[in-house]
Amino acid sequence: MLSVNEAENIIFNLAKPLNNYTDIETVDLLSATGRILASPVISQLDFPHWDNSAMDGYAVIYQDVREASEEKPTILNIVEDIPAGYQPQSTIQSGQAARIFTGAVMVKGADTIVMQENTRRENDKVFILKAPSPQEFVRHRASYYQAGAELLPAGIQLNAPEIAVLAAAQCTKLNVIRRPRVAILSTGNELITPEQTLQPGQIVDSNQYALFSLIKQCGGEPLMLGIIKDEPGTIKAAITEAITKADIVLSSGGVSVGDYDYVENILESLGGEIKVPSVAMKPGKPLTVASFTTPDATIYFGLPGNPASALVSFWRFVEPVIKKCSSIVEGWQPKFIKAQTRQDLNSNGKRETYIWGKLDLVDGVNYFSAAGGSKSSGNLINLAQTNALAVLEVGKKSVSAGEEVRVLQVY
């Protein structure tokens, strides 16, 4: 049985980013949210596209107004009004000004904007009541970005700010990395789908739905292969199909030491090399990880069948692997922070223990609240609204309320 750190090193080293040249798709801008950029984006537009005003006010020549004050205002003739979207027709001469609005193109001859709060207008004249700084409130062409330079680098996730940048740059088609394909299968004669009528001794397969959701949330493409009966031949056929279709395979159940736990033997019979046989963590001890020398170097995760164990194992090991395989350059690693626990947290100290609950930020301090009720790995109900896992290292049997604890953020 490996420690969590040993397992992490092995598992994360198995994960290889998809190829930036062969594993790409072209998508339109509205389909790009959450995708990983495959190649740098270069725009032929300057930002701003032209000199423009950052304020409602008056475009002036700085030398005309550098000594203006309320006691001795500078009086200028207004020669033009310039709203946003309008092309100025004048050239400002000494003694003149143009009324200008935020975002409007800077008029020729002017070099400074005086904000309207520092002015008083009387008919076609404006009184400058306060001297501005040179070039104040002028946004100069290409001061944000110069055409031909790299606008966005490869390997980043495209979220709302990046989508806005791409829209402004008129980049409507993008090369992105395809999503890692993640096959999901559940093993067990007792399992049924949510649509079936529950009979005594049966269990609804919630894991497949939870894993589907988790895979989507972290950028993978889930492939649901359904419920597989505890029959060696059936399991072998399902795993064979999975490793030919997917970059990553997740099965839940069948990886413990029971009479019907066939997965490890089947993996080895198919050429899989067992890299992690079990992990010294609670919940999640019966985790099996194998690698295959397929063209896509498929990684196989045999997750525990109990819901809490399956989700904790996913958050701790699988999610980072999916993100790393997606070719994201930064941010694929697990995110740990320090928080104050609101309750006493307990463990037997024999394995690294994960306690699920909620993380809240209050007045700049992170607080962790453990989920109520039983901490059994089979208790699916109190996993609802979980967004963090408190971690008690091996040998640590308790953390008292108010003390600091290491926390894994999962949302």
SVG drawing of the C-alpha trace seen along z (x, -y; Angstrom):
<svg xmlns="http://www.w3.org/2000/svg" viewBox="-40 -85 46 100">
<polyline fill="none" stroke="black" stroke-width="0.4" points="0.0,0.0 1.4,-3.3 1.3,-6.6 -0.8,-9.4 2.4,-11.3 3.9,-8.2 0.7,-7.5 0.4,-11.1 3.9,-11.1 3.3,-7.9 -0.1,-8.9 0.7,-12.5 3.8,-11.3 1.7,-8.9 -0.4,-11.8 0.8,-13.2 -0.6,-16.3 -2.4,-15.7 -0.5,-16.7 -0.8,-20.4 -0.5,-19.5 -2.5,-16.3 -5.1,-16.5 -6.7,-19.7 -10.2,-20.8 -11.4,-24.1 -14.4,-25.7 -16.3,-28.9 -16.0,-31.6 -19.3,-30.7 -18.2,-27.1 -14.8,-27.9 -15.6,-28.5 -13.6,-26.2 -11.5,-24.9 -7.7,-24.8 -6.0,-27.0 -3.9,-24.8 -1.8,-27.6 -1.0,-31.2 -3.4,-33.8 -2.0,-36.8 -4.2,-39.8 -3.7,-42.3 -5.5,-45.0 -4.0,-47.5 -5.7,-47.9 -6.9,-50.6 -7.5,-50.8 -7.0,-54.6 -6.3,-57.3 -9.5,-57.9 -11.0,-59.5 -11.2,-57.7 -13.6,-60.4 -16.5,-62.6 -15.0,-66.1 -13.1,-68.3 -10.2,-67.6 -7.7,-70.4 -4.1,-71.4 -2.2,-71.0 -0.2,-74.1 -3.4,-76.1 -4.7,-74.9 -1.6,-74.1 -2.2,-77.1 -6.0,-76.9 -7.7,-77.3 -11.1,-78.2 -9.7,-81.7 -8.3,-82.1 -10.0,-79.7 -8.9,-79.2 -11.6,-80.0 -11.7,-78.0 -14.0,-78.0 -15.8,-74.8 -15.5,-73.8 -17.0,-70.3 -19.0,-67.7 -17.5,-64.2 -19.7,-61.3 -18.5,-57.7 -18.5,-56.1 -18.1,-59.5 -15.1,-60.5 -13.9,-64.0 -13.9,-66.6 -11.9,-69.3 -8.3,-70.0 -7.9,-71.7 -6.0,-74.9 -4.7,-76.9 -7.6,-78.5 -10.0,-75.8 -11.6,-72.7 -13.9,-69.9 -16.6,-68.3 -15.8,-64.6 -17.4,-61.5 -15.9,-58.3 -14.6,-56.1 -14.7,-58.7 -11.9,-59.1 -9.3,-61.7 -9.6,-64.9 -6.5,-66.0 -4.4,-68.7 -5.6,-67.9 -3.4,-66.0 -5.2,-66.0 -8.7,-65.5 -10.2,-67.7 -12.9,-65.8 -16.3,-67.7 -16.4,-67.9 -13.5,-70.4 -15.2,-72.6 -18.1,-75.0 -19.8,-75.5 -21.5,-78.6 -22.9,-78.3 -20.0,-77.7 -17.3,-78.4 -15.9,-76.1 -14.2,-77.4 -11.4,-75.1 -11.4,-75.3 -8.5,-73.0 -5.2,-72.2 -5.0,-68.6 -1.8,-66.5 -0.2,-66.3 -2.1,-63.7 -4.5,-63.0 -7.4,-60.6 -6.1,-59.9 -5.9,-56.2 -3.2,-55.9 -3.4,-53.6 -1.6,-50.2 -0.9,-51.1 -2.7,-47.9 -1.6,-45.6 0.4,-46.1 -0.7,-44.3 1.4,-41.3 2.4,-40.4 1.1,-37.3 -2.3,-38.1 -3.0,-34.9 -0.6,-32.0 -1.2,-28.3 -2.1,-26.1 -4.5,-28.5 -8.2,-27.8 -10.6,-30.1 -13.0,-31.7 -15.1,-34.9 -12.1,-37.4 -10.3,-35.5 -13.5,-35.1 -14.0,-38.9 -10.5,-39.5 -10.9,-37.2 -14.3,-38.7 -12.7,-42.2 -9.9,-40.9 -12.4,-39.4 -11.0,-35.9 -14.1,-33.9 -12.5,-30.5 -10.0,-28.9 -7.7,-25.9 -8.3,-24.1 -7.1,-20.9 -9.7,-18.1 -11.1,-17.1 -9.5,-14.1 -11.9,-11.1 -12.8,-9.5 -14.7,-6.2 -16.9,-5.4 -18.1,-1.9 -19.6,-0.6 -19.2,3.0 -21.6,4.9 -24.6,7.3 -26.5,5.2 -26.5,2.0 -29.4,0.6 -30.0,-2.6 -32.1,-5.5 -34.9,-4.6 -35.3,-1.0 -37.5,0.1 -35.5,0.7 -35.7,4.3 -34.5,5.5 -30.7,5.7 -30.2,3.5 -28.4,0.1 -28.9,-2.7 -25.6,-3.4 -25.0,-7.0 -21.3,-6.8 -21.6,-6.9 -23.7,-10.0 -21.4,-11.7 -18.3,-10.9 -20.0,-12.0 -20.6,-15.4 -17.1,-15.7 -15.5,-14.8 -17.5,-17.5 -16.7,-20.1 -12.9,-19.5 -12.9,-19.6 -13.1,-15.9 -15.4,-14.2 -17.2,-11.5 -18.1,-8.2 -20.7,-6.3 -20.3,-2.5 -23.0,-1.6 -23.3,1.1 -21.2,4.2 -22.1,7.4 -19.6,9.1 -18.6,11.7 -15.0,11.9 -15.7,12.2 -18.2,9.3 -15.8,7.1 -12.9,8.0 -14.9,7.1 -16.0,3.8 -12.5,2.8 -11.1,3.8 -13.6,1.5 -12.9,-1.3 -9.1,-1.3 -9.5,-1.4 -11.8,-4.4 -10.5,-6.5 -7.4,-8.3 -8.5,-7.6 -10.8,-4.9 -12.7,-5.0 -14.4,-2.0 -16.0,-2.0 -16.2,1.2 -14.5,4.5 -11.0,3.4 -11.1,4.6 -10.3,8.2 -13.8,9.7 -14.7,12.9 -16.2,10.9 -13.4,8.3 -11.9,9.3 -10.6,6.0 -6.8,6.2 -6.4,9.7 -8.3,8.6 -6.1,5.5 -3.0,7.6 -4.4,10.1 -4.9,7.2 -1.4,6.0 -1.9,3.4 0.8,2.7 -0.5,2.1 1.2,-1.1 -0.8,-1.7 -2.4,1.3 -3.9,-0.6 -3.4,-3.9 -3.0,-4.6 -6.0,-7.1 -9.4,-7.1 -11.7,-7.0 -10.3,-5.6 -7.9,-2.8 -8.9,-0.3 -7.7,-2.5 -6.1,-0.6 -4.2,-2.5 -2.8,-0.8 -1.2,-2.0 -1.4,-0.5 1.1,-0.8 -1.7,-1.6 -1.0,-4.3 -2.8,-6.7 -1.1,-5.4 -4.4,-4.9 -4.5,-5.4 -6.9,-3.2 -8.4,-4.1 -10.2,-1.4 -12.1,-3.5 -13.7,-2.2 -17.4,-1.5 -18.6,-3.4 -19.7,-6.9 -17.6,-9.0 -14.5,-6.9 -15.1,-7.3 -15.5,-11.0 -12.6,-11.6 -10.3,-9.5 -11.5,-11.4 -10.9,-14.8 -7.5,-13.8 -6.0,-12.0 -8.3,-11.8 -9.2,-15.5 -5.6,-16.7 -4.8,-13.9 -7.7,-15.0 -6.6,-18.6 -3.0,-17.8 -3.9,-15.6 -6.0,-18.4 -2.7,-20.3 -3.5,-23.2 -0.1,-24.7 -0.9,-25.9 -3.4,-25.2 -3.9,-21.4 -2.5,-20.5 -4.7,-20.0 -5.3,-23.2 -4.6,-23.1 -5.1,-26.0 -5.1,-26.6 -8.4,-27.1 -9.7,-27.2 -12.0,-24.3 -15.3,-25.1 -15.5,-21.6 -13.2,-19.0 -11.9,-16.7 -10.8,-13.2 -9.0,-10.3 -7.4,-7.0 -4.1,-8.3 -3.3,-5.2 -4.1,-6.6 -4.3,-10.1 -7.8,-11.0 -10.1,-13.2 -13.2,-14.8 -15.7,-16.4 -17.5,-19.6 -17.8,-23.3 -15.2,-26.0 -16.3,-29.6 -14.4,-32.9 -15.5,-35.2 -13.7,-38.6 -10.6,-37.4 -10.4,-34.1 -11.1,-30.7 -13.3,-28.5 -14.0,-24.7 -17.2,-23.1 -17.4,-19.3 -20.5,-17.8 -23.0,-16.7 -24.0,-13.1 -22.1,-9.9 -18.7,-10.0 -19.2,-6.6 -17.8,-6.2 -21.2,-4.8 -23.1,-7.9 -23.9,-9.7 -26.4,-12.1 -24.1,-14.4 -21.7,-14.8 -24.2,-17.3 -22.8,-20.9 -19.3,-19.7 -16.7,-22.0 -13.6,-21.0 -11.9,-18.2 -10.0,-18.7 -6.8,-16.6 -5.5,-14.9 -2.0,-13.4 -0.9,-10.0 -0.3,-10.1 -2.6,-13.1 -5.5,-11.9 -7.3,-15.2 -7.6,-18.9 -9.5,-21.0 -12.1,-23.5 -10.4,-26.9 -7.2,-25.3 -5.7,-25.4 -6.1,-22.5 -5.0,-21.8 -7.9,-21.8 -8.2,-20.5 -10.6,-22.8 -12.8,-20.7 -15.0,-23.5"/>
</svg>
